[in-house]
């Protein structure tokens, strides 16, 4: 099975920028059947709420990776909507005009239910790109001000049905998170985050549809062999597993015709 990893951080804590380091990541991925990786940026290197200059620095790093190896890497634009509409639109448009950017990434500057998310929705529609929102069950980690519970990410998707939203971290959102995402055609879930949990991938396929579950690893924080095997070993038809590992991401990233 061909694989696209929609959730990676090859540049992490300022490391991974050199061509030799990136080529090792590519070689690692190809050994496992990964034909493409999507770069989400070194998103926490400046803390929870990066300023405009720091965002540009992170996005320039991500864009450079995608430009150096365009056949293997794409990138998402990292935004902090707390900076306001003008700054959010400016950074989204600056990056979207450059080759290699195929989406928007949000981390923990704010909760996904915050009113400032209207700036992200406006930017996403202006540049016609999907939004990947870091999500995790706040029952486990608390800090609702910065962390987006799956119910918060689902609320964002519900408020802006014209925006394609990817809820990150299937293991982190758990069974409850899948049910929060149910019934929202513009909302997808990526499979990154934590060790596999038996039955969770099958549960997501049952309630969301296999066409709304997307493979992600969170490389280098997580190990690809484990994150791939959670889908390969799922008790699902081969066609569903191929959608999760490749087809859905190819469609979202526009790596193949619709």
C-alpha positions in Angstrom: 0.0 0.0 0.0 1.2 3.5 -0.8 1.1 5.9 2.1 0.9 9.6 2.6 1.7 11.0 6.1 -0.3 14.1 6.6 1.1 14.9 10.1 4.9 15.3 10.4 7.4 17.7 12.0 10.8 16.9 10.3 12.1 20.3 11.5 11.7 19.9 15.3 13.4 22.0 18.0 15.5 23.8 15.3 16.8 20.4 14.1 16.2 18.7 10.8 16.8 21.6 8.5 19.9 20.4 6.7 19.6 18.5 3.4 21.4 15.5 4.8 18.9 15.3 7.7 15.9 15.6 5.4 17.3 13.0 3.1 17.5 10.5 6.0 13.8 11.2 6.7 12.9 10.6 3.1 14.9 7.4 3.0 13.2 6.3 6.3 9.8 7.0 4.8 10.4 5.3 1.5 11.5 2.1 3.3 8.0 2.0 4.8 6.1 2.8 1.7 5.5 6.5 2.5 5.5 8.3 -0.8 4.8 11.7 0.5 5.0 13.6 3.9 3.2 16.8 4.9 5.2 19.2 7.1 3.4 21.0 9.8 6.3 23.1 11.1 8.4 23.5 14.2 5.2 24.8 15.9 6.2 25.0 19.6 9.8 26.2 19.2 8.7 29.7 20.3 6.1 28.7 22.8 2.3 28.6 22.7 1.6 32.0 21.1 4.2 32.9 18.5 4.2 36.5 17.2 4.1 37.4 13.5 7.9 37.4 13.1 8.2 34.0 14.7 5.4 32.6 12.5 7.2 33.8 9.4 10.4 32.1 10.6 8.6 28.8 11.2 6.7 28.9 7.9 9.8 29.9 5.9 11.5 26.7 7.3 8.5 24.6 6.3 8.4 26.1 2.9 12.1 25.6 2.3 11.6 21.8 3.0 8.8 21.7 0.5 10.8 23.6 -2.1 14.0 21.5 -1.6 12.1 18.2 -2.1 8.8 19.1 -3.9 8.2 15.5 -5.0 8.2 14.3 -1.4 7.2 17.1 1.0 4.3 19.6 1.1 3.7 22.0 4.0 1.0 23.7 6.0 0.9 27.4 7.0 1.2 27.8 10.7 -1.1 30.6 12.0 -1.9 32.3 15.3 -5.3 33.8 15.0 -4.9 35.8 18.3 -2.8 38.2 16.2 -6.0 39.4 14.5 -7.5 39.3 11.1 -5.0 41.5 9.2 -2.0 39.5 10.4 -3.7 36.1 9.9 -4.8 37.0 6.3 -1.4 38.5 5.5 0.6 35.4 6.6 -1.9 33.0 4.9 -1.7 34.9 1.6 2.1 35.3 1.8 2.6 31.6 2.1 -0.2 30.4 -0.2 1.5 32.4 -3.0 4.6 30.2 -2.6 4.9 26.7 -4.0 4.5 23.7 -1.7 1.9 25.0 0.8 -1.3 22.9 0.8 -3.1 23.7 4.1 -3.2 25.6 7.4 -2.0 24.4 10.8 -3.2 25.5 14.2 -1.6 24.4 17.5 -2.4 25.7 21.0 -2.4 29.5 20.8 -6.1 29.4 21.5 -9.1 27.1 21.9 -10.7 26.2 18.6 -14.0 27.6 19.9 -12.5 31.0 20.4 -14.1 33.9 18.4 -10.7 34.6 16.8 -11.1 31.4 14.7 -13.3 33.4 12.3 -10.0 34.9 11.0 -8.8 31.4 10.2 -12.0 30.5 8.5 -11.8 33.7 6.4 -8.2 33.0 5.5 -8.9 29.3 4.7 -11.7 30.2 2.3 -9.6 33.0 0.7 -6.7 30.7 -0.1 -8.9 27.6 -0.5 -6.9 25.4 1.9 -7.9 22.9 4.6 -7.2 23.6 8.3 -5.6 21.0 10.6 -6.4 21.7 14.3 -4.4 20.2 17.1 -7.0 18.4 19.3 -6.9 16.3 22.5 -9.4 15.3 25.1 -9.3 17.9 27.8 -10.7 15.3 30.2 -7.2 14.0 30.2 -5.0 17.1 30.0 -7.1 20.1 31.1 -6.0 23.7 30.1 -9.1 24.4 28.0 -7.8 27.9 27.3 -5.1 26.7 25.0 -6.0 23.0 24.3 -8.9 22.2 21.9 -11.1 19.4 23.1 -12.6 17.5 20.2 -15.9 19.2 20.9 -14.2 22.5 20.3 -12.8 21.5 17.0 -16.2 20.0 16.0 -17.8 23.3 16.9 -15.4 25.2 14.6 -16.2 22.8 11.7 -19.9 23.3 12.5 -19.7 27.1 12.5 -17.8 27.1 9.2 -19.2 24.3 6.9 -17.4 25.7 3.9 -14.0 25.1 5.5 -12.4 21.6 5.4 -11.2 20.8 8.9 -8.8 18.0 10.0 -9.1 17.1 13.7 -5.6 15.9 14.7 -4.7 13.0 17.0 -7.3 10.1 16.9 -5.7 8.5 19.9 -5.8 11.8 21.8 -9.4 12.5 21.1 -10.5 8.9 21.6 -13.9 7.3 21.1 -15.7 10.4 22.4 -13.8 12.6 20.0 -15.0 10.4 17.1 -18.6 10.8 18.2 -18.1 14.6 18.4 -16.9 14.6 14.8 -19.8 12.4 13.6 -22.2 13.9 11.1 -20.0 16.8 9.9 -19.1 16.2 6.2 -16.4 18.9 6.3 -14.5 17.3 9.3 -11.8 14.7 9.0 -9.7 13.0 11.7 -6.0 12.1 11.4 -4.7 9.0 13.2 -1.7 10.5 14.9 -1.1 10.8 18.7 -0.1 8.2 21.2 0.0 4.4 21.1 -2.7 2.5 19.2 -5.9 1.6 21.1 -7.7 -1.6 20.1 -10.9 -1.0 18.0 -10.4 2.8 17.7 -9.6 2.9 14.0 -12.5 0.6 13.3 -14.8 2.8 15.4 -13.7 5.9 13.5 -14.4 4.1 10.2 -17.8 3.0 11.4 -19.0 6.4 12.6 -17.2 8.8 10.3 -16.7 6.7 7.2 -13.3 5.4 6.0 -13.2 8.4 3.6 -12.9 10.8 6.6 -10.0 9.2 8.4 -6.5 10.2 7.4 -3.1 8.7 8.3 -0.7 10.8 10.3 2.3 9.9 12.4 3.5 13.0 14.3 7.0 12.1 13.2 9.6 12.4 15.0 7.5 12.3 18.2 5.9 9.0 17.1 7.3 6.1 15.2 6.0 5.3 11.7 6.0 1.5 12.0 3.6 1.7 14.9 1.4 4.4 13.5 1.1 2.6 10.1 0.4 -0.8 11.6 -2.5 0.6 13.6 -4.3 1.0 10.2 -2.8 -2.0 8.4 -3.9 -4.3 11.2 -7.4 -2.8 11.5 -10.2 -5.2 10.8 -11.4 -3.3 7.8 -11.6 -4.0 4.0 -8.3 -3.4 2.2 -10.0 -0.6 0.2 -10.9 1.3 3.4 -7.3 0.9 4.7 -5.9 2.2 1.5 -8.2 5.3 1.7 -6.9 6.0 5.2 -3.3 5.5 4.3 -3.3 7.2 0.9 -6.5 8.2 -0.9 -8.0 10.6 1.6 -4.8 12.6 2.0 -4.1 12.6 -1.7 -7.5 14.2 -2.2 -7.1 16.8 0.7 -3.6 17.8 -0.4 -4.6 17.8 -4.1 -1.9 15.3 -5.0 -4.1 13.6 -7.5 -7.1 14.6 -9.6 -10.4 14.8 -7.7 
